[in-house]
């Protein structure tokens, strides 16, 4: 039976992670317009629609801090 660690270490999809950290950080929001981690407001009409409080842009990505940092090259 496969576990979550086996799915993360598939060579075909991403770089293989030898050291997978269980503590990946809290859930964060990344605004594609501001290009930084931001605070958001939730749109009441749509379930997973977030709005950046800084620029009122709707292109917000949700994920763990470590994933956003590695995927969007945040320092």
Buried (B, 14 or more C-beta within 10 A) or exposed (E): EEEEEEEEBEEEEEEEEEEEEEEBEEEBBBBEBBEEBBEBEEEEEEEEEBBBEEEEBBEBBEBBBBBBBBEBEEE
